[in-house]
Amino acid sequence: MPRTHHGHMTTSTQIETVDAVLIGGGIMSATLGALLTTVQPDWSIVLLERRDELATESSASWNNAGTGHSGYCELNYMPDPDDGAKAVDAARQFRLTRQWWAELAETGVLTDTFVHSTPHLDIVFGERDVDYLRRRYATLQSSPLFADMEYTEDPAVIEQWAPLLMEGRAVDGPIAATRYRDATDVDFGALTQGLAQTVADIRTGHEVTRLRRQADGLWHVRGRTHSGKFAVRARFVFVGAGGYALKLLQKAKVREVRGYGVLPAGAAFLRCDNPDVVRRHAVKVYGQAEIGAPPMSVPHLDKRFVGDTESLLFGPYATFSTRLLKHGRLTDLFTTIRWHNVLPLAAACAQNLPLLRYLLRQLMAGRRTKFAQLQRFYPNADPADWTLYQAGQRAQLVVPDGRRIGELRMGTELVVSPDTGIAGLLGASPGASTALPIMLELLRRFSWSGVEIST
C-alpha cells in the first residue's frame, strides 16, 4: 500500500532526494506513476497533490462526462467527413489504453468497476447534417476500428437504440444516427485512485510553489502544507497539475513554454438521478456543436456510472472564471501572464471572436434556455428531474505562432525538456482517456544521467 502523508513535513534537516516527483494527483500523474513503477521498479517516486484527496479536479468522477474520447461519437474530431485520421487515431489510442487497463485488472492492480460497457451514438437533423453523418460513416468504415459502427436514417431504429431521443419528437425532416456498441463509460476518479496505489509515496495537502534546477542538475521542489513548508530534490519532475501546469513550468523557467498562455474555460452539466428516467437511457449520445462553439462544447446526453449511482448528464454549458482549477484562486489567470505571452493571448482572442460570442451567449443564458437545449435531445424531459451543477475547469492552451502570432489549441500538449529532466502536460481534454500513449511518448523521449527508459 502507498505511504500517504497528509500535509505534514519531515523533521529531518536533510532535504531528501528522490528519483522522481510527480506534481498533481490526477489521471496523468497516476498513469505515469504506474508506468514508472513497472519500467523502473527501483526508483523512489513521490506524488504531490495540493488537495487532501487525489482526483478532485478534472479527473474527478463528476467533473467530466466519462466518455473516453475514443473517436466513435465525437463529431468535432472530423470537421471534414472525408478525413477520418483524427478519429481513427483517437480510437487506436483508446484501444491501447483499454488493453493496458485490462492487463492491470488481470494482475490485481485495478478492479474493473471503473469502466462500464456503454454504446456511443451520434444523432443529427436536417439535410446538411444527415449528409455529413452519412459521409463520416462511409469514411470510417475503411478502418477496422470502426467496422462495427451502425448507421440508420430510420426513426424507428433510432428509437430502439435510444428511446428518450424519439419520444414526443415530431419528425418533420431528415434524421440520422450512428451507433458503436462496444464503447464505454469511464469513472476517471476511481481509475485515478486505483492507478495511484502503485505509487509508494503519496503526499496530499502538499502544494508546490517553487521549482528550481540546481547546479548539480537536480530539481529543488518546494511548497507548503497545512502546517508548514516542505522541500524535496528530484532527478526528474513531471508537472501534471491541470490548469496550474503552465505557471509551474513558468516558475521552473522551462524554455519550451516561452510565449505560451492559457485561457480558462469551465463547464456545467444538467444531471438527472430519477431512476425511472435513467434506466431508459443506456447510451451516450452526441450531436453537432453550435456554430462558433469550441470543440469541447459538443452537446451530449450521457449515461453515467459512478460507484453505485447511475445518472444522466447533459451538457456542457460554458462557464467562466479566472480560476484555472475548480478549487483554484481568482488570481490564477493573472499569475500566468508574462510580457512574452501577452501578444499571443491577444491574437488568439482576436482570431476567435465567434467563440467569444458563443461563450458570452452561454454565460447570459438562463435555466429556461439551457433546458431548451436538453429538450432538443430529449423532448419529454421534465425540469423537475434535472439539477444544474458546476463540473471541471479547463485551461485552454495558447501557443506562439509565426504567422498568426498566437494560436488557440484544443486538446493536450506534452512539453518535454529532456536535457533538464522535466516534463509537463498542458491543455484540456481528451488527455484523460489517452493518458497511456501520452505517457509512453514522454518516457520514450527521456534519457538522462545514464539511465535509459525503454517501453
C-alpha positions in Angstrom: 0.0 0.0 0.0 1.2 3.5 -0.7 2.5 5.6 2.1 0.3 8.7 2.3 1.2 11.9 4.0 -1.5 14.5 4.8 0.1 17.9 4.9 2.9 17.4 7.4 6.7 17.7 7.0 9.6 15.6 8.0 11.6 16.7 11.0 14.8 15.9 9.2 17.0 18.9 8.4 18.4 17.0 5.4 16.4 17.5 2.2 15.6 14.1 0.8 16.5 13.2 -2.7 14.3 11.0 -4.8 14.3 9.8 -8.4 11.0 11.3 -9.5 8.5 13.8 -8.3 5.0 13.8 -9.9 3.1 17.0 -9.3 -0.7 16.7 -9.3 -3.0 13.8 -8.2 -5.0 13.3 -11.4 -5.1 10.7 -14.1 -1.9 11.8 -15.8 0.4 11.6 -12.8 -1.3 8.3 -11.7 -0.7 6.8 -15.2 2.9 7.9 -15.2 3.4 6.6 -11.7 2.0 3.2 -12.6 4.3 3.0 -15.7 7.4 4.1 -13.8 6.9 1.5 -11.1 6.9 -1.1 -13.9 9.8 0.1 -16.0 11.9 1.5 -13.1 10.9 -0.6 -10.1 13.9 0.5 -8.0 13.1 4.2 -8.4 11.9 6.3 -5.4 8.8 8.2 -6.6 6.9 10.9 -4.7 3.4 12.1 -5.8 2.5 15.6 -4.5 -1.1 16.7 -4.5 -2.3 20.1 -3.2 -5.7 18.9 -2.2 -6.4 16.5 0.7 -7.5 13.8 -1.7 -6.5 12.6 -5.2 -8.6 13.2 -8.3 -10.5 16.2 -7.1 -10.2 18.3 -10.3 -10.7 17.3 -13.9 -10.2 13.6 -13.1 -13.0 13.7 -10.5 -15.9 11.4 -11.4 -18.5 14.2 -11.8 -16.1 16.8 -13.3 -16.1 15.1 -16.7 -18.6 13.2 -18.8 -16.6 9.9 -18.7 -17.0 9.4 -22.5 -13.5 8.0 -23.1 -12.9 10.3 -26.1 -12.5 7.2 -28.3 -13.5 8.9 -31.6 -16.7 6.9 -32.0 -19.1 9.7 -31.5 -17.1 13.0 -31.2 -18.1 14.7 -34.4 -15.7 17.6 -33.7 -12.8 15.2 -34.4 -14.0 15.1 -38.1 -15.0 18.6 -39.3 -14.2 17.2 -42.7 -16.3 14.0 -43.0 -13.9 12.6 -45.7 -10.9 12.8 -43.3 -11.1 10.3 -40.5 -7.4 10.4 -39.4 -8.0 12.1 -36.1 -11.0 9.9 -35.1 -9.1 6.7 -36.1 -6.0 7.8 -34.1 -8.2 8.5 -31.1 -9.8 5.1 -31.4 -6.4 3.4 -31.7 -5.0 5.2 -28.6 -8.1 4.5 -26.6 -8.0 0.8 -27.5 -4.4 0.6 -26.4 -5.3 2.3 -23.1 -8.2 -0.2 -22.5 -5.9 -3.1 -23.2 -3.4 -1.8 -20.6 -6.3 -1.3 -18.1 -7.4 -4.9 -18.7 -3.8 -6.2 -18.1 -3.7 -4.3 -14.8 -7.0 -5.7 -13.8 -5.8 -9.2 -14.6 -2.8 -8.7 -12.3 -5.0 -7.3 -9.5 -3.6 -3.7 -9.7 -7.0 -2.5 -10.8 -10.6 -3.6 -10.4 -12.9 -3.4 -13.4 -15.5 -1.3 -11.6 -14.4 2.0 -13.2 -15.5 1.0 -16.7 -18.9 0.1 -18.0 -20.0 -1.0 -21.4 -22.0 1.9 -22.9 -22.8 2.4 -26.6 -21.9 5.7 -28.2 -24.3 7.3 -30.6 -24.5 10.3 -32.9 -27.8 12.0 -33.9 -28.2 14.8 -36.4 -31.1 16.6 -38.0 -31.6 18.3 -41.4 -30.3 17.5 -44.9 -26.8 19.1 -44.4 -26.0 17.3 -41.2 -27.5 14.0 -42.4 -25.3 14.2 -45.5 -22.3 14.9 -43.2 -23.0 11.9 -40.9 -23.6 9.6 -43.9 -20.2 10.6 -45.4 -18.5 10.3 -42.0 -19.8 6.8 -41.6 -18.7 5.8 -45.1 -15.2 7.2 -44.4 -14.8 5.4 -41.1 -15.9 2.1 -42.5 -12.5 1.8 -44.1 -10.9 1.4 -40.7 -11.1 -1.9 -38.8 -11.6 0.1 -35.6 -14.9 1.3 -36.9 -16.1 -1.7 -38.8 -18.8 -2.5 -36.2 -20.3 1.0 -36.4 -24.0 1.1 -37.5 -25.8 3.7 -39.5 -29.6 4.5 -39.9 -32.0 7.1 -41.1 -35.0 5.2 -39.8 -36.6 6.9 -36.8 -37.9 3.6 -35.5 -34.4 2.2 -35.3 -33.2 5.3 -33.5 -36.0 4.8 -31.0 -34.8 1.3 -30.4 -31.3 2.5 -29.8 -32.2 5.4 -27.5 -36.0 5.7 -26.7 -35.7 9.1 -24.9 -34.5 10.7 -28.1 -37.6 10.0 -30.1 -40.5 10.0 -27.6 -42.5 13.2 -28.1 -40.5 14.2 -31.2 -42.2 15.3 -34.4 -40.0 14.0 -37.2 -40.6 16.6 -39.9 -37.3 16.3 -41.8 -34.3 14.1 -42.4 -32.7 12.5 -39.3 -29.8 10.1 -39.0 -27.8 8.3 -36.3 -24.8 6.1 -35.9 -24.1 3.7 -33.1 -21.0 1.9 -31.8 -22.0 -0.7 -29.3 -18.6 -1.7 -27.9 -17.9 1.7 -26.2 -17.6 2.7 -22.6 -18.4 5.0 -19.7 -15.3 5.6 -17.6 -15.1 6.7 -14.0 -11.8 8.5 -14.2 -11.9 9.3 -10.5 -12.0 5.7 -9.5 -9.4 4.8 -12.2 -7.1 7.5 -10.9 -7.4 6.2 -7.3 -6.6 2.7 -8.5 -3.6 3.6 -10.6 -2.2 5.8 -7.8 -2.0 2.9 -5.5 1.1 1.7 -7.4 3.0 4.8 -6.2 4.6 4.0 -2.8 4.8 7.6 -1.5 1.7 9.8 -2.0 1.7 13.2 -0.2 -1.6 15.0 -0.2 -2.0 18.5 1.2 1.3 19.4 -0.5 1.1 22.4 -2.8 4.2 23.1 -4.9 5.1 26.8 -5.1 8.6 26.7 -6.5 10.7 24.7 -8.9 14.4 25.4 -9.4 17.1 23.4 -11.1 20.3 23.4 -9.1 23.9 23.3 -10.2 24.1 19.6 -9.8 21.3 19.0 -12.2 18.7 18.0 -9.6 15.4 19.8 -9.2 14.6 21.6 -5.9 10.9 21.3 -5.4 9.5 23.5 -2.6 6.0 24.2 -1.3 3.6 24.5 1.6 1.4 22.2 3.6 -1.3 22.9 6.1 1.2 23.2 8.9 4.4 24.5 7.3 6.7 24.1 4.3 8.3 21.2 2.5 11.2 20.6 0.2 12.4 17.6 -1.9 15.1 17.1 -4.5 14.5 15.0 -7.6 16.3 13.8 -10.7 13.1 14.0 -12.7 9.9 16.1 -12.4 6.6 15.7 -14.1 4.0 18.5 -13.9 0.6 17.1 -14.3 -1.2 19.8 -12.4 -4.0 20.6 -14.8 -4.7 24.3 -15.0 -1.7 25.0 -12.8 0.8 23.2 -15.0 1.7 26.3 -17.1 2.5 28.5 -14.1 4.6 25.8 -12.5 6.6 25.3 -15.7 7.0 29.0 -16.0 8.4 29.1 -12.4 10.8 26.3 -13.4 11.9 28.6 -16.3 11.3 25.8 -18.9 12.2 27.4 -22.2 9.8 25.2 -24.1 6.8 27.1 -22.7 8.1 30.6 -23.5 5.2 32.6 -25.1 2.6 30.1 -24.0 -0.6 31.2 -22.3 -3.8 29.8 -21.1 -7.5 30.8 -21.2 -9.8 29.3 -18.6 -13.0 27.6 -19.7 -15.4 26.0 -17.3 -18.3 23.7 -17.8 -21.7 23.0 -16.2 -24.0 20.0 -16.7 -27.6 19.1 -16.0 -27.9 15.9 -14.0 -30.8 13.5 -13.6 -31.0 10.8 -10.9 -34.6 9.8 -11.4 -34.3 6.0 -11.7 -37.4 5.8 -14.0 -35.7 8.1 -16.5 -32.1 6.8 -16.0 -32.9 3.2 -16.7 -34.4 4.0 -20.1 -31.2 5.6 -21.5 -28.3 3.3 -21.6 -26.1 5.2 -24.1 -24.0 8.3 -24.7 -25.4 10.5 -27.5 -23.5 13.3 -29.2 -24.8 15.9 -31.6 -23.4 18.8 -33.7 -22.0 21.8 -31.9 -23.4 25.3 -32.4 -21.6 27.5 -34.9 -18.7 29.2 -33.1 -18.8 26.8 -30.2 -15.4 25.4 -29.0 -14.8 21.7 -29.8 -15.2 20.6 -26.1 -18.8 22.1 -26.1 -20.3 19.5 -28.4 -23.7 18.7 -26.7 -24.2 15.2 -25.4 -26.6 13.2 -23.3 -24.7 10.6 -21.3 -25.4 7.6 -19.2 -23.0 7.8 -16.2 -21.9 5.1 -13.7 -20.2 6.4 -10.6 -19.9 3.9 -7.8 -23.3 2.5 -7.2 -25.0 5.6 -8.7 -26.5 5.6 -12.2 -27.3 9.1 -13.6 -27.8 11.0 -16.8 -25.8 14.1 -17.7 -26.5 16.7 -20.4 -24.2 19.5 -21.4 -21.7 21.0 -21.3 -22.7 24.6 -20.7 -19.8 27.0 -20.8 -18.9 28.9 -17.7 -16.2 31.5 -16.9 -13.9 32.1 -14.0 -10.4 33.4 -13.7 -9.6 30.3 -11.7 -7.5 27.7 -13.5 -8.8 24.9 -11.3 -12.2 24.3 -9.9 -10.7 24.6 -6.5 -8.2 27.3 -7.5 -7.9 31.0 -6.8 -9.4 34.0 -8.6 -5.9 35.4 -9.3 -4.8 32.2 -11.1 -5.1 33.5 -14.7 -3.2 36.7 -13.9 -0.3 34.7 -12.4 0.4 33.1 -15.8 0.7 36.4 -17.8 4.2 37.3 -18.9 5.4 40.0 -21.3 6.2 37.3 -23.9 2.7 35.8 -23.9 0.6 38.9 -24.0 0.6 39.3 -27.8 -0.1 35.6 -28.4 -3.1 35.7 -26.0 -4.4 38.9 -27.6 -4.0 37.5 -31.1 -5.7 34.2 -30.1 -8.7 36.1 -28.7 -9.0 38.4 -31.8 -8.9 35.3 -34.1 -11.7 33.6 -32.1 -14.4 36.2 -31.9 -17.2 33.7 -32.8 -16.0 31.6 -29.9 -16.1 34.6 -27.6 -19.6 35.5 -28.7 -20.7 31.9 -28.1 -19.2 31.9 -24.6 -21.0 35.3 -23.9 -24.3 33.8 -25.0 -23.8 30.8 -22.8 -23.0 32.9 -19.8 -26.1 35.0 -20.3 -28.4 32.0 -20.9 -30.9 31.3 -18.1 -32.2 28.0 -17.0 -35.0 28.0 -19.5 -32.6 28.4 -22.4 -30.3 25.7 -21.0 -33.3 23.4 -20.6 -34.4 24.0 -24.2 -31.1 22.7 -25.4 -31.7 19.5 -23.4 -35.1 19.1 -25.0 -33.6 19.1 -28.4 -32.2 15.8 -27.4 -34.9 14.6 -25.0 -38.2 16.3 -25.9 -40.2 14.9 -22.9 -37.6 16.0 -20.3 -39.2 17.2 -17.1 -37.4 20.2 -15.5 -38.1 18.7 -12.0 -35.8 15.8 -12.8 -32.7 17.8 -13.6 -30.2 19.8 -11.5 -27.5 22.1 -12.8 -24.0 21.7 -11.3 -20.5 23.0 -11.9 -18.1 20.5 -13.4 -14.4 20.8 -14.1 -12.4 23.9 -15.0 -10.1 23.7 -18.0 -7.1 25.8 -19.2 -7.2 26.0 -23.0 -3.7 26.4 -24.4 -2.5 29.4 -26.4 0.8 28.9 -28.2 3.0 31.3 -30.2 2.6 31.1 -34.0 4.9 32.7 -36.5 2.2 33.6 -38.9 -0.7 34.3 -36.6 1.2 35.5 -33.6 -0.9 33.3 -31.3 -3.0 30.2 -31.8 -5.7 28.7 -29.5 -5.2 25.0 -29.4 -7.8 22.4 -28.2 -6.6 19.2 -26.6 -3.5 18.5 -24.7 0.2 19.2 -25.4 3.1 17.3 -23.9 6.0 19.6 -23.0 9.3 17.8 -22.6 12.7 19.1 -21.7 14.9 16.0 -21.8 18.2 17.8 -21.1 16.9 19.3 -17.8 14.8 16.4 -16.6 11.4 18.0 -16.5 8.1 17.5 -18.4 4.6 18.6 -18.2 1.1 18.4 -19.8 -0.8 21.4 -20.8 -4.3 22.0 -22.1 -7.5 20.1 -21.7 -9.5 17.1 -23.0 -9.0 14.5 -24.4 -5.9 13.8 -22.3 -7.5 11.6 -19.7 -8.6 8.8 -22.0 -5.4 8.9 -24.0 -3.1 9.1 -20.9 -1.2 5.9 -21.7 0.0 6.8 -25.2 0.9 10.3 -23.9 2.9 9.0 -21.0 4.6 6.3 -23.2 5.7 9.1 -25.5 7.1 11.0 -22.5 9.2 8.0 -21.4 10.4 7.4 -25.0 11.8 10.9 -25.2 13.7 10.8 -21.9 17.2 9.7 -21.2 19.3 11.3 -18.5 22.1 10.6 -16.1 23.0 7.4 -18.0 19.5 6.0 -17.3 17.6 4.6 -20.3 13.8 4.1 -20.1 12.5 1.9 -22.8 8.9 1.0 -23.4 
